[in-house]
Each structure stands twice: as C-alpha cells, then as structure tokens.
C-alpha cells in the first residue's frame, strides 16, 4: 500500500477527521458560506497530500489545511482525478 493510502487508513487520520468534522458541526463549509445547510461527509486537504508531505503533520493533520465538504463540493474539487476519498477516509478508485 502507498504511504498516502497508509495515512488515510491510520488512527491519527481517523481521529483528526472525526474531531475536525465535529468542530464544524458536521456541515459542509462551502455550502454554509452561501447559507445552505448540507451535511459534510469528506474532510478535504486544501494542500494535496503527496509522498513528500504525507508524513508531515503540519500538512497532513493541520486543521488549517482541512475543509469539511459535502459529496457534491468534494466531487467538484476532485473532478480532474480518477479517485476520491470516502467519508471513512478510504481511497476509492
């Protein structure tokens, strides 16, 4: 398994993702900015994780690098990729 996939299966990411989502009231941050109440399901890294930065907690676990998104907003963010990360942090091809 790649280091990035390993990270997304780690307890550290599961804990970070859970606490971040809770801190945002489980609502999509982008939708909330325009007055919509939509459940957030994906904790998204603003700065994309790479093999070079995945082991750096100031990138991979830093809340200022995270954003809670609904499925639609997350899909828009990753529409140029052939993969996505589900609500459980699993990479889906």
PyMOL Python script that loads the backbone (N, CA, C, O; Angstrom):
from pymol import cmd

cmd.read_pdbstr("""\
ATOM      1  N   UNK A   1       0.844  -1.182   0.000  1.00  0.00           N
ATOM      2  CA  UNK A   1       0.000   0.000   0.000  1.00  0.00           C
ATOM      3  C   UNK A   1       0.893   1.250   0.000  1.00  0.00           C
ATOM      4  O   UNK A   1       1.955   1.261   0.623  1.00  0.00           O
ATOM      5  N   UNK A   2       0.461   2.282  -0.692  1.00  0.00           N
ATOM      6  CA  UNK A   2       1.265   3.503  -0.745  1.00  0.00           C
ATOM      7  C   UNK A   2       1.227   4.232   0.594  1.00  0.00           C
ATOM      8  O   UNK A   2       0.350   3.982   1.421  1.00  0.00           O
ATOM      9  N   UNK A   3       2.169   5.121   0.797  1.00  0.00           N
ATOM     10  CA  UNK A   3       2.226   5.890   2.048  1.00  0.00           C
ATOM     11  C   UNK A   3       0.977   6.751   2.222  1.00  0.00           C
ATOM     12  O   UNK A   3       0.511   6.949   3.344  1.00  0.00           O
ATOM     13  N   UNK A   4       0.439   7.257   1.131  1.00  0.00           N
ATOM     14  CA  UNK A   4      -0.768   8.078   1.231  1.00  0.00           C
ATOM     15  C   UNK A   4      -1.954   7.211   1.635  1.00  0.00           C
ATOM     16  O   UNK A   4      -2.732   7.599   2.507  1.00  0.00           O
ATOM     17  N   UNK A   5      -2.101   6.051   1.016  1.00  0.00           N
ATOM     18  CA  UNK A   5      -3.186   5.147   1.413  1.00  0.00           C
ATOM     19  C   UNK A   5      -3.009   4.701   2.861  1.00  0.00           C
ATOM     20  O   UNK A   5      -3.982   4.608   3.609  1.00  0.00           O
ATOM     21  N   UNK A   6      -1.769   4.426   3.254  1.00  0.00           N
ATOM     22  CA  UNK A   6      -1.497   4.066   4.649  1.00  0.00           C
ATOM     23  C   UNK A   6      -1.958   5.177   5.584  1.00  0.00           C
ATOM     24  O   UNK A   6      -2.580   4.909   6.612  1.00  0.00           O
ATOM     25  N   UNK A   7      -1.654   6.426   5.231  1.00  0.00           N
ATOM     26  CA  UNK A   7      -2.067   7.553   6.055  1.00  0.00           C
ATOM     27  C   UNK A   7      -3.587   7.587   6.193  1.00  0.00           C
ATOM     28  O   UNK A   7      -4.102   7.743   7.300  1.00  0.00           O
ATOM     29  N   UNK A   8      -4.310   7.444   5.082  1.00  0.00           N
ATOM     30  CA  UNK A   8      -5.774   7.519   5.126  1.00  0.00           C
ATOM     31  C   UNK A   8      -6.406   6.357   5.895  1.00  0.00           C
ATOM     32  O   UNK A   8      -7.589   6.414   6.231  1.00  0.00           O
ATOM     33  N   UNK A   9      -5.639   5.312   6.175  1.00  0.00           N
ATOM     34  CA  UNK A   9      -6.122   4.203   6.995  1.00  0.00           C
ATOM     35  C   UNK A   9      -5.607   4.280   8.433  1.00  0.00           C
ATOM     36  O   UNK A   9      -5.853   3.371   9.226  1.00  0.00           O
ATOM     37  N   UNK A  10      -4.904   5.347   8.772  1.00  0.00           N
ATOM     38  CA  UNK A  10      -4.285   5.442  10.102  1.00  0.00           C
ATOM     39  C   UNK A  10      -5.258   5.934  11.171  1.00  0.00           C
ATOM     40  O   UNK A  10      -6.240   6.615  10.878  1.00  0.00           O
ATOM     41  N   UNK A  11      -4.961   5.574  12.404  1.00  0.00           N
ATOM     42  CA  UNK A  11      -5.747   6.052  13.549  1.00  0.00           C
ATOM     43  C   UNK A  11      -5.604   7.558  13.694  1.00  0.00           C
ATOM     44  O   UNK A  11      -6.558   8.234  14.078  1.00  0.00           O
ATOM     45  N   UNK A  12      -4.426   8.094  13.392  1.00  0.00           N
ATOM     46  CA  UNK A  12      -4.212   9.544  13.505  1.00  0.00           C
ATOM     47  C   UNK A  12      -5.167  10.297  12.577  1.00  0.00           C
ATOM     48  O   UNK A  12      -5.762  11.296  12.981  1.00  0.00           O
ATOM     49  N   UNK A  13      -5.317   9.823  11.337  1.00  0.00           N
ATOM     50  CA  UNK A  13      -6.230  10.483  10.402  1.00  0.00           C
ATOM     51  C   UNK A  13      -7.681  10.291  10.836  1.00  0.00           C
ATOM     52  O   UNK A  13      -8.473  11.231  10.767  1.00  0.00           O
ATOM     53  N   UNK A  14      -8.034   9.101  11.276  1.00  0.00           N
ATOM     54  CA  UNK A  14      -9.408   8.854  11.725  1.00  0.00           C
ATOM     55  C   UNK A  14      -9.781   9.794  12.870  1.00  0.00           C
ATOM     56  O   UNK A  14     -10.873  10.362  12.878  1.00  0.00           O
ATOM     57  N   UNK A  15      -8.887   9.957  13.822  1.00  0.00           N
ATOM     58  CA  UNK A  15      -9.146  10.853  14.955  1.00  0.00           C
ATOM     59  C   UNK A  15      -9.220  12.301  14.506  1.00  0.00           C
ATOM     60  O   UNK A  15     -10.124  13.032  14.913  1.00  0.00           O
ATOM     61  N   UNK A  16      -8.283  12.721  13.674  1.00  0.00           N
ATOM     62  CA  UNK A  16      -8.252  14.097  13.179  1.00  0.00           C
ATOM     63  C   UNK A  16      -9.525  14.397  12.392  1.00  0.00           C
ATOM     64  O   UNK A  16     -10.172  15.421  12.612  1.00  0.00           O
ATOM     65  N   UNK A  17      -9.875  13.508  11.484  1.00  0.00           N
ATOM     66  CA  UNK A  17     -11.059  13.687  10.642  1.00  0.00           C
ATOM     67  C   UNK A  17     -12.326  13.789  11.492  1.00  0.00           C
ATOM     68  O   UNK A  17     -13.165  14.661  11.263  1.00  0.00           O
ATOM     69  N   UNK A  18     -12.457  12.909  12.458  1.00  0.00           N
ATOM     70  CA  UNK A  18     -13.643  12.903  13.330  1.00  0.00           C
ATOM     71  C   UNK A  18     -13.755  14.207  14.117  1.00  0.00           C
ATOM     72  O   UNK A  18     -14.820  14.823  14.163  1.00  0.00           O
ATOM     73  N   UNK A  19     -12.655  14.621  14.734  1.00  0.00           N
ATOM     74  CA  UNK A  19     -12.681  15.829  15.558  1.00  0.00           C
ATOM     75  C   UNK A  19     -12.869  17.087  14.711  1.00  0.00           C
ATOM     76  O   UNK A  19     -13.553  18.021  15.129  1.00  0.00           O
ATOM     77  N   UNK A  20     -12.267  17.114  13.529  1.00  0.00           N
ATOM     78  CA  UNK A  20     -12.443  18.270  12.656  1.00  0.00           C
ATOM     79  C   UNK A  20     -13.906  18.387  12.236  1.00  0.00           C
ATOM     80  O   UNK A  20     -14.486  19.471  12.305  1.00  0.00           O
ATOM     81  N   UNK A  21     -14.502  17.284  11.803  1.00  0.00           N
ATOM     82  CA  UNK A  21     -15.906  17.300  11.379  1.00  0.00           C
ATOM     83  C   UNK A  21     -16.801  17.750  12.531  1.00  0.00           C
ATOM     84  O   UNK A  21     -17.722  18.543  12.330  1.00  0.00           O
ATOM     85  N   UNK A  22     -16.538  17.255  13.716  1.00  0.00           N
ATOM     86  CA  UNK A  22     -17.332  17.646  14.888  1.00  0.00           C
ATOM     87  C   UNK A  22     -17.193  19.153  15.138  1.00  0.00           C
ATOM     88  O   UNK A  22     -18.173  19.826  15.457  1.00  0.00           O
ATOM     89  N   UNK A  23     -15.968  19.676  14.991  1.00  0.00           N
ATOM     90  CA  UNK A  23     -15.740  21.102  15.247  1.00  0.00           C
ATOM     91  C   UNK A  23     -16.471  21.994  14.241  1.00  0.00           C
ATOM     92  O   UNK A  23     -16.718  23.167  14.519  1.00  0.00           O
ATOM     93  N   UNK A  24     -16.808  21.456  13.100  1.00  0.00           N
ATOM     94  CA  UNK A  24     -17.520  22.212  12.064  1.00  0.00           C
ATOM     95  C   UNK A  24     -19.023  21.924  12.072  1.00  0.00           C
ATOM     96  O   UNK A  24     -19.744  22.321  11.156  1.00  0.00           O
ATOM     97  N   UNK A  25     -19.482  21.236  13.106  1.00  0.00           N
ATOM     98  CA  UNK A  25     -20.912  20.937  13.217  1.00  0.00           C
ATOM     99  C   UNK A  25     -21.405  19.973  12.169  1.00  0.00           C
ATOM    100  O   UNK A  25     -22.604  19.907  11.897  1.00  0.00           O
ATOM    101  N   UNK A  26     -20.488  19.216  11.572  1.00  0.00           N
ATOM    102  CA  UNK A  26     -20.806  18.211  10.549  1.00  0.00           C
ATOM    103  C   UNK A  26     -21.464  18.813   9.317  1.00  0.00           C
ATOM    104  O   UNK A  26     -22.200  18.125   8.610  1.00  0.00           O
ATOM    105  N   UNK A  27     -21.204  20.106   9.049  1.00  0.00           N
ATOM    106  CA  UNK A  27     -21.799  20.777   7.899  1.00  0.00           C
ATOM    107  C   UNK A  27     -20.729  21.139   6.872  1.00  0.00           C
ATOM    108  O   UNK A  27     -19.598  21.478   7.222  1.00  0.00           O
ATOM    109  N   UNK A  28     -21.110  21.060   5.603  1.00  0.00           N
ATOM    110  CA  UNK A  28     -20.209  21.447   4.520  1.00  0.00           C
ATOM    111  C   UNK A  28     -19.858  22.921   4.681  1.00  0.00           C
ATOM    112  O   UNK A  28     -20.740  23.777   4.756  1.00  0.00           O
ATOM    113  N   UNK A  29     -18.573  23.204   4.732  1.00  0.00           N
ATOM    114  CA  UNK A  29     -18.125  24.578   4.948  1.00  0.00           C
ATOM    115  C   UNK A  29     -18.423  25.484   3.752  1.00  0.00           C
ATOM    116  O   UNK A  29     -18.762  26.653   3.935  1.00  0.00           O
ATOM    117  N   UNK A  30     -18.303  24.968   2.550  1.00  0.00           N
ATOM    118  CA  UNK A  30     -18.565  25.792   1.364  1.00  0.00           C
ATOM    119  C   UNK A  30     -20.054  26.103   1.229  1.00  0.00           C
ATOM    120  O   UNK A  30     -20.432  27.232   0.914  1.00  0.00           O
ATOM    121  N   UNK A  31     -20.879  25.115   1.465  1.00  0.00           N
ATOM    122  CA  UNK A  31     -22.320  25.344   1.392  1.00  0.00           C
ATOM    123  C   UNK A  31     -22.768  26.312   2.492  1.00  0.00           C
ATOM    124  O   UNK A  31     -23.601  27.186   2.253  1.00  0.00           O
ATOM    125  N   UNK A  32     -22.216  26.154   3.686  1.00  0.00           N
ATOM    126  CA  UNK A  32     -22.589  27.029   4.802  1.00  0.00           C
ATOM    127  C   UNK A  32     -22.261  28.483   4.482  1.00  0.00           C
ATOM    128  O   UNK A  32     -22.992  29.386   4.888  1.00  0.00           O
ATOM    129  N   UNK A  33     -21.167  28.718   3.757  1.00  0.00           N
ATOM    130  CA  UNK A  33     -20.781  30.096   3.403  1.00  0.00           C
ATOM    131  C   UNK A  33     -21.826  30.788   2.537  1.00  0.00           C
ATOM    132  O   UNK A  33     -21.916  32.016   2.530  1.00  0.00           O
ATOM    133  N   UNK A  34     -22.615  30.002   1.807  1.00  0.00           N
ATOM    134  CA  UNK A  34     -23.656  30.609   0.967  1.00  0.00           C
ATOM    135  C   UNK A  34     -25.052  30.370   1.540  1.00  0.00           C
ATOM    136  O   UNK A  34     -26.055  30.525   0.843  1.00  0.00           O
ATOM    137  N   UNK A  35     -25.104  29.989   2.820  1.00  0.00           N
ATOM    138  CA  UNK A  35     -26.376  29.876   3.524  1.00  0.00           C
ATOM    139  C   UNK A  35     -27.099  28.554   3.379  1.00  0.00           C
ATOM    140  O   UNK A  35     -28.270  28.455   3.745  1.00  0.00           O
ATOM    141  N   UNK A  36     -26.440  27.544   2.860  1.00  0.00           N
ATOM    142  CA  UNK A  36     -27.070  26.227   2.717  1.00  0.00           C
ATOM    143  C   UNK A  36     -26.659  25.327   3.875  1.00  0.00           C
ATOM    144  O   UNK A  36     -25.523  25.380   4.347  1.00  0.00           O
ATOM    145  N   UNK A  37     -27.580  24.518   4.315  1.00  0.00           N
ATOM    146  CA  UNK A  37     -27.314  23.552   5.379  1.00  0.00           C
ATOM    147  C   UNK A  37     -27.220  22.170   4.734  1.00  0.00           C
ATOM    148  O   UNK A  37     -28.234  21.541   4.434  1.00  0.00           O
ATOM    149  N   UNK A  38     -25.986  21.712   4.528  1.00  0.00           N
ATOM    150  CA  UNK A  38     -25.732  20.437   3.847  1.00  0.00           C
ATOM    151  C   UNK A  38     -24.739  19.653   4.690  1.00  0.00           C
ATOM    152  O   UNK A  38     -23.712  20.197   5.096  1.00  0.00           O
ATOM    153  N   UNK A  39     -25.027  18.383   4.960  1.00  0.00           N
ATOM    154  CA  UNK A  39     -24.080  17.590   5.750  1.00  0.00           C
ATOM    155  C   UNK A  39     -22.713  17.491   5.074  1.00  0.00           C
ATOM    156  O   UNK A  39     -22.619  17.247   3.871  1.00  0.00           O
ATOM    157  N   UNK A  40     -21.679  17.680   5.847  1.00  0.00           N
ATOM    158  CA  UNK A  40     -20.319  17.467   5.367  1.00  0.00           C
ATOM    159  C   UNK A  40     -19.948  16.012   5.554  1.00  0.00           C
ATOM    160  O   UNK A  40     -20.170  15.444   6.623  1.00  0.00           O
ATOM    161  N   UNK A  41     -19.389  15.409   4.531  1.00  0.00           N
ATOM    162  CA  UNK A  41     -19.052  13.979   4.617  1.00  0.00           C
ATOM    163  C   UNK A  41     -17.579  13.692   4.351  1.00  0.00           C
ATOM    164  O   UNK A  41     -17.086  12.623   4.710  1.00  0.00           O
ATOM    165  N   UNK A  42     -16.874  14.628   3.727  1.00  0.00           N
ATOM    166  CA  UNK A  42     -15.473  14.406   3.379  1.00  0.00           C
ATOM    167  C   UNK A  42     -14.607  15.509   3.964  1.00  0.00           C
ATOM    168  O   UNK A  42     -14.850  16.692   3.722  1.00  0.00           O
ATOM    169  N   UNK A  43     -13.596  15.123   4.736  1.00  0.00           N
ATOM    170  CA  UNK A  43     -12.614  16.093   5.205  1.00  0.00           C
ATOM    171  C   UNK A  43     -11.531  16.141   4.131  1.00  0.00           C
ATOM    172  O   UNK A  43     -10.817  15.168   3.885  1.00  0.00           O
ATOM    173  N   UNK A  44     -11.440  17.292   3.512  1.00  0.00           N
ATOM    174  CA  UNK A  44     -10.584  17.507   2.335  1.00  0.00           C
ATOM    175  C   UNK A  44      -9.310  18.242   2.739  1.00  0.00           C
ATOM    176  O   UNK A  44      -9.343  19.174   3.541  1.00  0.00           O
ATOM    177  N   UNK A  45      -8.189  17.807   2.171  1.00  0.00           N
ATOM    178  CA  UNK A  45      -6.922  18.526   2.351  1.00  0.00           C
ATOM    179  C   UNK A  45      -6.852  19.632   1.299  1.00  0.00           C
ATOM    180  O   UNK A  45      -6.890  19.358   0.100  1.00  0.00           O
ATOM    181  N   UNK A  46      -6.749  20.875   1.750  1.00  0.00           N
ATOM    182  CA  UNK A  46      -6.632  22.011   0.822  1.00  0.00           C
ATOM    183  C   UNK A  46      -5.341  21.874   0.012  1.00  0.00           C
ATOM    184  O   UNK A  46      -5.349  22.006  -1.212  1.00  0.00           O
ATOM    185  N   UNK A  47      -4.242  21.610   0.705  1.00  0.00           N
ATOM    186  CA  UNK A  47      -2.972  21.328   0.033  1.00  0.00           C
ATOM    187  C   UNK A  47      -2.907  19.814  -0.128  1.00  0.00           C
ATOM    188  O   UNK A  47      -2.884  19.077   0.858  1.00  0.00           O
ATOM    189  N   UNK A  48      -2.878  19.367  -1.349  1.00  0.00           N
ATOM    190  CA  UNK A  48      -2.928  17.933  -1.662  1.00  0.00           C
ATOM    191  C   UNK A  48      -1.774  17.177  -1.011  1.00  0.00           C
ATOM    192  O   UNK A  48      -0.634  17.643  -0.996  1.00  0.00           O
ATOM    193  N   UNK A  49      -2.093  16.008  -0.477  1.00  0.00           N
ATOM    194  CA  UNK A  49      -1.057  15.167   0.101  1.00  0.00           C
ATOM    195  C   UNK A  49      -0.247  14.504  -1.003  1.00  0.00           C
ATOM    196  O   UNK A  49      -0.781  14.064  -2.022  1.00  0.00           O
ATOM    197  N   UNK A  50       1.053  14.451  -0.767  1.00  0.00           N
ATOM    198  CA  UNK A  50       1.982  13.821  -1.702  1.00  0.00           C
ATOM    199  C   UNK A  50       2.898  12.902  -0.894  1.00  0.00           C
ATOM    200  O   UNK A  50       2.938  13.002   0.332  1.00  0.00           O
ATOM    201  N   UNK A  51       3.628  12.015  -1.555  1.00  0.00           N
ATOM    202  CA  UNK A  51       4.596  11.197  -0.811  1.00  0.00           C
ATOM    203  C   UNK A  51       5.624  12.051  -0.062  1.00  0.00           C
ATOM    204  O   UNK A  51       6.172  11.606   0.946  1.00  0.00           O
ATOM    205  N   UNK A  52       5.886  13.249  -0.532  1.00  0.00           N
ATOM    206  CA  UNK A  52       6.871  14.116   0.114  1.00  0.00           C
ATOM    207  C   UNK A  52       6.341  14.808   1.369  1.00  0.00           C
ATOM    208  O   UNK A  52       7.124  15.167   2.248  1.00  0.00           O
ATOM    209  N   UNK A  53       5.003  15.002   1.469  1.00  0.00           N
ATOM    210  CA  UNK A  53       4.481  15.729   2.632  1.00  0.00           C
ATOM    211  C   UNK A  53       3.530  14.937   3.516  1.00  0.00           C
ATOM    212  O   UNK A  53       3.106  15.436   4.559  1.00  0.00           O
ATOM    213  N   UNK A  54       3.186  13.722   3.126  1.00  0.00           N
ATOM    214  CA  UNK A  54       2.191  12.957   3.876  1.00  0.00           C
ATOM    215  C   UNK A  54       2.630  12.653   5.314  1.00  0.00           C
ATOM    216  O   UNK A  54       1.786  12.514   6.199  1.00  0.00           O
ATOM    217  N   UNK A  55       3.918  12.551   5.549  1.00  0.00           N
ATOM    218  CA  UNK A  55       4.411  12.267   6.895  1.00  0.00           C
ATOM    219  C   UNK A  55       4.640  13.527   7.731  1.00  0.00           C
ATOM    220  O   UNK A  55       5.107  13.445   8.867  1.00  0.00           O
ATOM    221  N   UNK A  56       4.315  14.677   7.173  1.00  0.00           N
ATOM    222  CA  UNK A  56       4.474  15.946   7.877  1.00  0.00           C
ATOM    223  C   UNK A  56       3.132  16.338   8.493  1.00  0.00           C
ATOM    224  O   UNK A  56       2.234  16.765   7.768  1.00  0.00           O
ATOM    225  N   UNK A  57       2.971  16.203   9.812  1.00  0.00           N
ATOM    226  CA  UNK A  57       1.682  16.513  10.427  1.00  0.00           C
ATOM    227  C   UNK A  57       1.258  17.969  10.261  1.00  0.00           C
ATOM    228  O   UNK A  57       0.073  18.279  10.384  1.00  0.00           O
ATOM    229  N   UNK A  58       2.203  18.866   9.985  1.00  0.00           N
ATOM    230  CA  UNK A  58       1.817  20.260   9.766  1.00  0.00           C
ATOM    231  C   UNK A  58       1.093  20.430   8.422  1.00  0.00           C
ATOM    232  O   UNK A  58       0.531  21.490   8.145  1.00  0.00           O
ATOM    233  N   UNK A  59       1.111  19.392   7.600  1.00  0.00           N
ATOM    234  CA  UNK A  59       0.353  19.375   6.347  1.00  0.00           C
ATOM    235  C   UNK A  59      -0.797  18.377   6.456  1.00  0.00           C
ATOM    236  O   UNK A  59      -1.947  18.726   6.191  1.00  0.00           O
ATOM    237  N   UNK A  60      -0.493  17.140   6.844  1.00  0.00           N
ATOM    238  CA  UNK A  60      -1.493  16.067   6.794  1.00  0.00           C
ATOM    239  C   UNK A  60      -2.540  16.130   7.902  1.00  0.00           C
ATOM    240  O   UNK A  60      -3.667  15.672   7.710  1.00  0.00           O
ATOM    241  N   UNK A  61      -2.186  16.687   9.051  1.00  0.00           N
ATOM    242  CA  UNK A  61      -3.120  16.719  10.186  1.00  0.00           C
ATOM    243  C   UNK A  61      -3.469  18.130  10.656  1.00  0.00           C
ATOM    244  O   UNK A  61      -4.206  18.293  11.628  1.00  0.00           O
ATOM    245  N   UNK A  62      -2.950  19.138   9.982  1.00  0.00           N
ATOM    246  CA  UNK A  62      -3.183  20.523  10.400  1.00  0.00           C
ATOM    247  C   UNK A  62      -4.588  20.974  10.008  1.00  0.00           C
ATOM    248  O   UNK A  62      -4.980  20.877   8.845  1.00  0.00           O
ATOM    249  N   UNK A  63      -5.330  21.461  10.977  1.00  0.00           N
ATOM    250  CA  UNK A  63      -6.700  21.882  10.715  1.00  0.00           C
ATOM    251  C   UNK A  63      -6.776  23.038   9.731  1.00  0.00           C
ATOM    252  O   UNK A  63      -7.778  23.172   9.028  1.00  0.00           O
ATOM    253  N   UNK A  64      -5.751  23.874   9.659  1.00  0.00           N
ATOM    254  CA  UNK A  64      -5.799  24.980   8.695  1.00  0.00           C
ATOM    255  C   UNK A  64      -5.594  24.486   7.261  1.00  0.00           C
ATOM    256  O   UNK A  64      -5.717  25.267   6.318  1.00  0.00           O
ATOM    257  N   UNK A  65      -5.285  23.210   7.090  1.00  0.00           N
ATOM    258  CA  UNK A  65      -5.176  22.603   5.766  1.00  0.00           C
ATOM    259  C   UNK A  65      -6.392  21.729   5.457  1.00  0.00           C
ATOM    260  O   UNK A  65      -6.404  21.025   4.448  1.00  0.00           O
ATOM    261  N   UNK A  66      -7.405  21.767   6.306  1.00  0.00           N
ATOM    262  CA  UNK A  66      -8.573  20.902   6.129  1.00  0.00           C
ATOM    263  C   UNK A  66      -9.821  21.719   5.843  1.00  0.00           C
ATOM    264  O   UNK A  66      -9.909  22.902   6.174  1.00  0.00           O
ATOM    265  N   UNK A  67     -10.785  21.050   5.215  1.00  0.00           N
ATOM    266  CA  UNK A  67     -12.073  21.658   4.913  1.00  0.00           C
ATOM    267  C   UNK A  67     -13.099  20.527   4.868  1.00  0.00           C
ATOM    268  O   UNK A  67     -12.887  19.526   4.183  1.00  0.00           O
ATOM    269  N   UNK A  68     -14.201  20.680   5.589  1.00  0.00           N
ATOM    270  CA  UNK A  68     -15.265  19.682   5.567  1.00  0.00           C
ATOM    271  C   UNK A  68     -16.202  19.998   4.411  1.00  0.00           C
ATOM    272  O   UNK A  68     -16.754  21.095   4.325  1.00  0.00           O
ATOM    273  N   UNK A  69     -16.375  19.021   3.521  1.00  0.00           N
ATOM    274  CA  UNK A  69     -17.171  19.222   2.316  1.00  0.00           C
ATOM    275  C   UNK A  69     -18.269  18.178   2.186  1.00  0.00           C
ATOM    276  O   UNK A  69     -18.138  17.054   2.671  1.00  0.00           O
ATOM    277  N   UNK A  70     -19.350  18.565   1.526  1.00  0.00           N
ATOM    278  CA  UNK A  70     -20.389  17.598   1.161  1.00  0.00           C
ATOM    279  C   UNK A  70     -19.878  16.808  -0.048  1.00  0.00           C
ATOM    280  O   UNK A  70     -18.838  17.134  -0.621  1.00  0.00           O
ATOM    281  N   UNK A  71     -20.621  15.773  -0.421  1.00  0.00           N
ATOM    282  CA  UNK A  71     -20.177  14.954  -1.553  1.00  0.00           C
ATOM    283  C   UNK A  71     -20.063  15.775  -2.833  1.00  0.00           C
ATOM    284  O   UNK A  71     -19.114  15.598  -3.598  1.00  0.00           O
ATOM    285  N   UNK A  72     -21.017  16.669  -3.074  1.00  0.00           N
ATOM    286  CA  UNK A  72     -21.006  17.456  -4.313  1.00  0.00           C
ATOM    287  C   UNK A  72     -19.802  18.396  -4.363  1.00  0.00           C
ATOM    288  O   UNK A  72     -19.121  18.481  -5.385  1.00  0.00           O
ATOM    289  N   UNK A  73     -19.542  19.098  -3.266  1.00  0.00           N
ATOM    290  CA  UNK A  73     -18.394  20.017  -3.247  1.00  0.00           C
ATOM    291  C   UNK A  73     -17.077  19.264  -3.350  1.00  0.00           C
ATOM    292  O   UNK A  73     -16.143  19.727  -4.004  1.00  0.00           O
ATOM    293  N   UNK A  74     -17.000  18.104  -2.707  1.00  0.00           N
ATOM    294  CA  UNK A  74     -15.766  17.328  -2.782  1.00  0.00           C
ATOM    295  C   UNK A  74     -15.565  16.775  -4.188  1.00  0.00           C
ATOM    296  O   UNK A  74     -14.438  16.736  -4.682  1.00  0.00           O
ATOM    297  N   UNK A  75     -16.633  16.354  -4.827  1.00  0.00           N
ATOM    298  CA  UNK A  75     -16.537  15.848  -6.202  1.00  0.00           C
ATOM    299  C   UNK A  75     -16.059  16.951  -7.135  1.00  0.00           C
ATOM    300  O   UNK A  75     -15.244  16.699  -8.022  1.00  0.00           O
ATOM    301  N   UNK A  76     -16.561  18.180  -6.944  1.00  0.00           N
ATOM    302  CA  UNK A  76     -16.107  19.308  -7.773  1.00  0.00           C
ATOM    303  C   UNK A  76     -14.615  19.548  -7.571  1.00  0.00           C
ATOM    304  O   UNK A  76     -13.890  19.845  -8.520  1.00  0.00           O
ATOM    305  N   UNK A  77     -14.168  19.418  -6.332  1.00  0.00           N
ATOM    306  CA  UNK A  77     -12.755  19.641  -6.023  1.00  0.00           C
ATOM    307  C   UNK A  77     -11.860  18.612  -6.706  1.00  0.00           C
ATOM    308  O   UNK A  77     -10.737  18.924  -7.100  1.00  0.00           O
ATOM    309  N   UNK A  78     -12.356  17.395  -6.844  1.00  0.00           N
ATOM    310  CA  UNK A  78     -11.543  16.299  -7.378  1.00  0.00           C
ATOM    311  C   UNK A  78     -12.017  15.804  -8.741  1.00  0.00           C
ATOM    312  O   UNK A  78     -11.665  14.695  -9.143  1.00  0.00           O
ATOM    313  N   UNK A  79     -12.796  16.591  -9.452  1.00  0.00           N
ATOM    314  CA  UNK A  79     -13.339  16.098 -10.719  1.00  0.00           C
ATOM    315  C   UNK A  79     -12.262  15.788 -11.748  1.00  0.00           C
ATOM    316  O   UNK A  79     -12.510  15.043 -12.696  1.00  0.00           O
ATOM    317  N   UNK A  80     -11.077  16.348 -11.575  1.00  0.00           N
ATOM    318  CA  UNK A  80      -9.992  16.059 -12.509  1.00  0.00           C
ATOM    319  C   UNK A  80      -9.198  14.816 -12.104  1.00  0.00           C
ATOM    320  O   UNK A  80      -8.281  14.402 -12.814  1.00  0.00           O
ATOM    321  N   UNK A  81      -9.554  14.222 -10.959  1.00  0.00           N
ATOM    322  CA  UNK A  81      -8.892  12.997 -10.501  1.00  0.00           C
ATOM    323  C   UNK A  81      -9.788  11.797 -10.778  1.00  0.00           C
ATOM    324  O   UNK A  81     -11.005  11.935 -10.893  1.00  0.00           O
ATOM    325  N   UNK A  82      -9.190  10.644 -10.882  1.00  0.00           N
ATOM    326  CA  UNK A  82      -9.964   9.427 -11.082  1.00  0.00           C
ATOM    327  C   UNK A  82     -10.226   8.716  -9.763  1.00  0.00           C
ATOM    328  O   UNK A  82     -10.729   7.592  -9.758  1.00  0.00           O
ATOM    329  N   UNK A  83      -9.892   9.357  -8.640  1.00  0.00           N
ATOM    330  CA  UNK A  83     -10.098   8.750  -7.331  1.00  0.00           C
ATOM    331  C   UNK A  83     -10.753   9.766  -6.415  1.00  0.00           C
ATOM    332  O   UNK A  83     -10.778  10.965  -6.696  1.00  0.00           O
ATOM    333  N   UNK A  84     -11.282   9.257  -5.316  1.00  0.00           N
ATOM    334  CA  UNK A  84     -11.844  10.113  -4.280  1.00  0.00           C
ATOM    335  C   UNK A  84     -11.620   9.432  -2.948  1.00  0.00           C
ATOM    336  O   UNK A  84     -11.263   8.255  -2.897  1.00  0.00           O
ATOM    337  N   UNK A  85     -11.824  10.153  -1.891  1.00  0.00           N
ATOM    338  CA  UNK A  85     -11.722   9.609  -0.537  1.00  0.00           C
ATOM    339  C   UNK A  85     -13.116   9.621   0.058  1.00  0.00           C
ATOM    340  O   UNK A  85     -13.765  10.667   0.095  1.00  0.00           O
ATOM    341  N   UNK A  86     -13.591   8.459   0.529  1.00  0.00           N
ATOM    342  CA  UNK A  86     -14.933   8.402   1.083  1.00  0.00           C
ATOM    343  C   UNK A  86     -14.959   8.939   2.516  1.00  0.00           C
ATOM    344  O   UNK A  86     -13.924   9.323   3.060  1.00  0.00           O
ATOM    345  N   UNK A  87     -16.140   8.962   3.116  1.00  0.00           N
ATOM    346  CA  UNK A  87     -16.322   9.541   4.454  1.00  0.00           C
ATOM    347  C   UNK A  87     -15.530   8.802   5.521  1.00  0.00           C
ATOM    348  O   UNK A  87     -15.266   9.353   6.589  1.00  0.00           O
ATOM    349  N   UNK A  88     -15.153   7.574   5.246  1.00  0.00           N
ATOM    350  CA  UNK A  88     -14.362   6.798   6.194  1.00  0.00           C
ATOM    351  C   UNK A  88     -12.860   6.973   5.948  1.00  0.00           C
ATOM    352  O   UNK A  88     -12.046   6.343   6.622  1.00  0.00           O
ATOM    353  N   UNK A  89     -12.495   7.816   4.997  1.00  0.00           N
ATOM    354  CA  UNK A  89     -11.082   8.059   4.722  1.00  0.00           C
ATOM    355  C   UNK A  89     -10.457   7.051   3.777  1.00  0.00           C
ATOM    356  O   UNK A  89      -9.234   7.003   3.645  1.00  0.00           O
ATOM    357  N   UNK A  90     -11.281   6.243   3.116  1.00  0.00           N
ATOM    358  CA  UNK A  90     -10.765   5.233   2.188  1.00  0.00           C
ATOM    359  C   UNK A  90     -10.665   5.816   0.790  1.00  0.00           C
ATOM    360  O   UNK A  90     -11.576   6.507   0.333  1.00  0.00           O
ATOM    361  N   UNK A  91      -9.562   5.541   0.113  1.00  0.00           N
ATOM    362  CA  UNK A  91      -9.387   5.980  -1.260  1.00  0.00           C
ATOM    363  C   UNK A  91     -10.195   5.067  -2.156  1.00  0.00           C
ATOM    364  O   UNK A  91     -10.044   3.846  -2.118  1.00  0.00           O
ATOM    365  N   UNK A  92     -11.067   5.677  -2.974  1.00  0.00           N
ATOM    366  CA  UNK A  92     -11.902   4.932  -3.914  1.00  0.00           C
ATOM    367  C   UNK A  92     -11.406   5.215  -5.321  1.00  0.00           C
ATOM    368  O   UNK A  92     -11.281   6.374  -5.718  1.00  0.00           O
ATOM    369  N   UNK A  93     -11.123   4.166  -6.073  1.00  0.00           N
ATOM    370  CA  UNK A  93     -10.656   4.337  -7.453  1.00  0.00           C
ATOM    371  C   UNK A  93     -11.829   4.328  -8.413  1.00  0.00           C
ATOM    372  O   UNK A  93     -11.638   4.459  -9.622  1.00  0.00           O
TER     373      UNK A  93
END
""", "prot")
cmd.dss("prot")
cmd.show_as("cartoon", "prot")
cmd.util.cbc("prot")
cmd.orient("prot")
